[in-house]
Amino acid sequence: MLIGFIIAVILITIVPGPSILLLLVVSLRQGTMAGLRYTLGVLAADAVLLTVSLLGLGAVLQGSAMLFNIVKWAGVAYLIYLGIKQLRAPNEIKLETNQKVQAPFTQGFAITALNPKAIGFFVAFFPQFIDHRGDVLAQLMVLVPLFMSLVFVIFAICAFLAGYSRLLFENHAGQITLKYGAATGLLGSSLADALVQKA
Protein backbone atom coordinates (compact mmCIF):
# COMPACT_ATOMS: atom_id res chain seq x y z
CA MET A 1 0.00 0.00 0.00
CA LEU A 2 2.89 2.37 0.78
CA ILE A 3 4.35 1.89 -2.72
CA GLY A 4 0.94 2.64 -4.20
CA PHE A 5 0.76 5.81 -2.10
CA ILE A 6 4.18 6.98 -3.32
CA ILE A 7 3.30 6.32 -6.97
CA ALA A 8 -0.05 8.09 -6.61
CA VAL A 9 1.51 11.19 -5.00
CA ILE A 10 4.20 11.42 -7.69
CA LEU A 11 1.67 11.12 -10.52
CA ILE A 12 -0.73 13.63 -8.96
CA THR A 13 2.07 16.13 -8.26
CA ILE A 14 3.59 16.10 -11.75
CA VAL A 15 0.24 16.52 -13.52
CA PRO A 16 0.27 20.05 -14.97
CA GLY A 17 -1.80 22.47 -12.91
CA PRO A 18 -1.70 26.09 -11.69
CA SER A 19 0.66 25.35 -8.78
CA ILE A 20 3.39 23.74 -10.86
CA LEU A 21 2.85 26.19 -13.74
CA LEU A 22 3.42 29.16 -11.47
CA LEU A 23 6.45 27.40 -9.95
CA LEU A 24 8.05 27.26 -13.41
CA VAL A 25 7.22 30.91 -14.07
CA VAL A 26 8.65 32.05 -10.71
CA SER A 27 11.81 29.96 -11.18
CA LEU A 28 12.35 31.19 -14.74
CA ARG A 29 11.76 34.83 -13.90
CA GLN A 30 13.34 35.05 -10.44
CA GLY A 31 15.68 32.09 -10.17
CA THR A 32 15.95 28.76 -8.36
CA MET A 33 15.93 30.19 -4.83
CA ALA A 34 12.68 32.01 -5.52
CA GLY A 35 11.27 28.72 -6.81
CA LEU A 36 12.28 27.01 -3.57
CA ARG A 37 10.63 29.75 -1.50
CA TYR A 38 7.51 29.31 -3.63
CA THR A 39 7.68 25.56 -2.91
CA LEU A 40 7.76 26.23 0.84
CA GLY A 41 4.60 28.33 0.41
CA VAL A 42 2.90 25.42 -1.37
CA LEU A 43 3.92 23.05 1.43
CA ALA A 44 2.66 25.46 4.10
CA ALA A 45 -0.72 25.62 2.36
CA ASP A 46 -0.75 21.82 1.99
CA ALA A 47 -0.09 21.50 5.74
CA VAL A 48 -3.00 23.82 6.54
CA LEU A 49 -5.35 22.02 4.14
CA LEU A 50 -4.29 18.62 5.45
CA THR A 51 -4.93 19.73 9.02
CA VAL A 52 -8.32 21.16 8.08
CA SER A 53 -9.23 17.96 6.25
CA LEU A 54 -8.07 15.60 9.00
CA LEU A 55 -10.01 17.59 11.61
CA GLY A 56 -13.15 16.96 9.61
CA LEU A 57 -13.56 20.58 8.52
CA GLY A 58 -12.78 19.61 4.94
CA ALA A 59 -15.97 17.59 4.78
CA VAL A 60 -17.86 20.60 6.17
CA LEU A 61 -16.43 22.80 3.43
CA GLN A 62 -17.22 20.21 0.78
CA GLY A 63 -20.78 20.00 2.08
CA SER A 64 -21.39 23.76 2.18
CA ALA A 65 -22.13 25.25 -1.22
CA MET A 66 -21.55 28.80 0.07
CA LEU A 67 -18.13 28.07 1.62
CA PHE A 68 -17.08 26.01 -1.38
CA ASN A 69 -18.02 28.84 -3.77
CA ILE A 70 -16.23 31.46 -1.66
CA VAL A 71 -12.98 29.48 -1.87
CA LYS A 72 -13.55 28.64 -5.53
CA TRP A 73 -14.16 32.21 -6.70
CA ALA A 74 -11.35 33.61 -4.57
CA GLY A 75 -9.04 31.12 -6.29
CA VAL A 76 -10.41 32.00 -9.74
CA ALA A 77 -9.91 35.71 -9.06
CA TYR A 78 -6.34 35.11 -7.90
CA LEU A 79 -5.48 33.10 -11.03
CA ILE A 80 -6.97 35.83 -13.25
CA TYR A 81 -4.91 38.41 -11.36
CA LEU A 82 -1.73 36.35 -11.90
CA GLY A 83 -2.55 35.85 -15.59
CA ILE A 84 -3.06 39.59 -16.14
CA LYS A 85 0.12 40.27 -14.18
CA GLN A 86 2.02 38.03 -16.60
CA LEU A 87 0.56 39.89 -19.58
CA ARG A 88 1.67 43.20 -18.09
CA ALA A 89 5.13 41.93 -17.13
CA PRO A 90 8.13 43.06 -19.17
CA ASN A 91 9.35 40.62 -21.79
CA GLU A 92 12.88 40.65 -20.44
CA ILE A 93 13.89 38.05 -17.86
CA LYS A 94 16.34 39.83 -15.58
CA LEU A 95 19.22 37.56 -14.70
CA GLU A 96 20.73 39.65 -11.89
CA THR A 97 20.88 37.71 -8.64
CA ASN A 98 20.06 40.79 -6.52
CA GLN A 99 16.76 41.58 -8.18
CA LYS A 100 13.72 42.15 -5.96
CA VAL A 101 11.85 38.90 -5.30
CA GLN A 102 8.09 39.19 -5.67
CA ALA A 103 6.91 37.28 -2.57
CA PRO A 104 7.16 33.74 -4.01
CA PHE A 105 6.25 32.16 -0.66
CA THR A 106 2.98 34.11 -0.57
CA GLN A 107 2.24 33.20 -4.18
CA GLY A 108 2.81 29.50 -3.48
CA PHE A 109 0.64 29.59 -0.37
CA ALA A 110 -2.22 31.50 -2.00
CA ILE A 111 -2.43 29.52 -5.24
CA THR A 112 -2.58 26.26 -3.26
CA ALA A 113 -4.85 27.36 -0.40
CA LEU A 114 -7.37 28.90 -2.81
CA ASN A 115 -7.55 25.84 -5.07
CA PRO A 116 -11.18 24.67 -4.84
CA LYS A 117 -10.14 21.07 -5.59
CA ALA A 118 -7.44 20.84 -2.92
CA ILE A 119 -9.50 20.14 0.20
CA GLY A 120 -11.70 17.73 -1.71
CA PHE A 121 -8.54 15.98 -2.87
CA PHE A 122 -7.20 15.58 0.67
CA VAL A 123 -10.58 14.43 2.01
CA ALA A 124 -10.84 11.76 -0.69
CA PHE A 125 -7.17 10.79 -1.14
CA PHE A 126 -5.74 9.89 2.26
CA PRO A 127 -8.55 7.56 3.44
CA GLN A 128 -7.81 5.29 0.47
CA PHE A 129 -4.39 4.47 1.93
CA ILE A 130 -5.35 4.13 5.59
CA ASP A 131 -6.22 0.81 7.18
CA HIS A 132 -8.97 1.79 9.60
CA ARG A 133 -8.54 -1.50 11.47
CA GLY A 134 -5.08 -0.37 12.54
CA ASP A 135 -3.66 2.67 14.35
CA VAL A 136 -4.87 5.55 12.14
CA LEU A 137 -2.70 8.17 13.87
CA ALA A 138 0.45 6.07 13.44
CA GLN A 139 -0.33 5.65 9.73
CA LEU A 140 -0.89 9.39 9.30
CA MET A 141 2.44 10.06 11.06
CA VAL A 142 4.05 8.15 8.17
CA LEU A 143 1.87 9.21 5.24
CA VAL A 144 1.69 12.96 5.90
CA PRO A 145 5.49 13.57 6.17
CA LEU A 146 5.99 11.25 3.20
CA PHE A 147 3.47 13.24 1.14
CA MET A 148 5.11 16.56 2.08
CA SER A 149 8.60 15.21 1.34
CA LEU A 150 7.62 13.90 -2.09
CA VAL A 151 5.95 17.17 -3.05
CA PHE A 152 9.02 19.12 -1.89
CA VAL A 153 11.45 16.92 -3.85
CA ILE A 154 9.38 17.09 -7.06
CA PHE A 155 8.85 20.85 -6.83
CA ALA A 156 12.52 21.42 -5.91
CA ILE A 157 13.65 19.45 -8.97
CA CYS A 158 11.32 21.53 -11.18
CA ALA A 159 12.62 24.74 -9.58
CA PHE A 160 16.25 23.76 -10.21
CA LEU A 161 15.59 22.71 -13.81
CA ALA A 162 13.63 25.89 -14.57
CA GLY A 163 16.12 28.09 -12.76
CA TYR A 164 19.02 26.69 -14.76
CA SER A 165 17.03 26.91 -18.01
CA ARG A 166 16.63 30.69 -17.81
CA LEU A 167 19.32 31.32 -20.38
CA LEU A 168 17.20 29.51 -22.97
CA PHE A 169 14.66 32.33 -22.69
CA GLU A 170 17.10 35.21 -23.13
CA ASN A 171 16.22 35.68 -26.79
CA HIS A 172 13.15 37.67 -27.81
CA ALA A 173 11.16 34.62 -28.98
CA GLY A 174 11.80 32.83 -25.67
CA GLN A 175 10.72 35.86 -23.66
CA ILE A 176 7.48 36.20 -25.63
CA THR A 177 6.81 32.45 -25.29
CA LEU A 178 7.28 32.60 -21.51
CA LYS A 179 5.15 35.70 -21.09
CA TYR A 180 2.14 34.64 -23.16
CA GLY A 181 2.46 30.92 -22.41
CA ALA A 182 2.35 31.59 -18.65
CA ALA A 183 -0.55 34.04 -19.00
CA THR A 184 -2.54 31.59 -21.14
CA GLY A 185 -1.90 28.75 -18.70
CA LEU A 186 -2.95 30.77 -15.64
CA LEU A 187 -6.05 32.22 -17.29
CA GLY A 188 -6.94 28.76 -18.60
CA SER A 189 -6.58 27.37 -15.08
CA SER A 190 -8.92 30.07 -13.78
CA LEU A 191 -11.52 28.99 -16.34
CA ALA A 192 -11.09 25.33 -15.36
CA ASP A 193 -11.50 26.17 -11.67
CA ALA A 194 -14.58 28.28 -12.43
CA LEU A 195 -16.21 25.20 -13.96
CA VAL A 196 -15.55 23.02 -10.91
CA GLN A 197 -18.79 22.01 -9.19
CA LYS A 198 -19.24 20.93 -5.58
CA ALA A 199 -19.32 17.15 -5.37
WORA-V868283 format. One record per backbone hydrogen bond with DSSP energy under -0.5 kcal/mol. CO is the residue of the C=O (numbers start at 0). NH is the residue of the N-H. If there is no record, write none. Layout:
BEGIN
co | nh
CO | NH
CO | NH
END
This chain:
BEGIN
co | nh
0 | 4
1 | 5
2 | 6
3 | 7
4 | 8
5 | 9
6 | 10
7 | 11
8 | 12
9 | 13
10 | 14
16 | 20
17 | 21
18 | 22
19 | 23
20 | 24
21 | 25
22 | 26
23 | 27
24 | 28
25 | 29
26 | 30
30 | 34
31 | 35
32 | 36
33 | 37
34 | 38
35 | 39
36 | 40
37 | 41
38 | 42
39 | 43
40 | 44
41 | 45
42 | 46
43 | 47
44 | 48
45 | 49
46 | 50
47 | 51
48 | 52
49 | 53
50 | 54
51 | 56
51 | 57
52 | 55
55 | 59
56 | 60
57 | 61
58 | 62
59 | 63
60 | 63
62 | 64
63 | 67
64 | 68
65 | 69
66 | 70
67 | 71
68 | 72
69 | 73
70 | 74
71 | 75
72 | 76
73 | 77
74 | 78
75 | 79
76 | 80
77 | 81
78 | 82
79 | 83
80 | 84
81 | 85
82 | 86
83 | 87
84 | 88
85 | 88
91 | 93
95 | 98
100 | 102
102 | 106
103 | 107
104 | 108
105 | 109
106 | 110
107 | 111
108 | 112
109 | 113
111 | 114
113 | 115
114 | 117
114 | 118
116 | 120
117 | 121
118 | 122
119 | 123
120 | 124
121 | 125
124 | 127
125 | 128
126 | 129
129 | 131
130 | 133
133 | 135
134 | 138
135 | 139
136 | 140
137 | 141
138 | 141
138 | 142
139 | 143
141 | 145
142 | 146
143 | 147
144 | 148
145 | 149
146 | 150
147 | 151
148 | 152
149 | 153
150 | 154
151 | 155
152 | 156
153 | 157
154 | 158
155 | 159
156 | 160
157 | 161
158 | 162
159 | 163
161 | 164
162 | 165
164 | 167
165 | 168
166 | 169
170 | 174
171 | 175
172 | 176
173 | 177
174 | 178
175 | 179
176 | 180
177 | 181
178 | 182
179 | 183
180 | 184
181 | 185
182 | 186
183 | 187
184 | 188
185 | 189
186 | 190
187 | 191
188 | 192
189 | 193
190 | 194
192 | 195
END
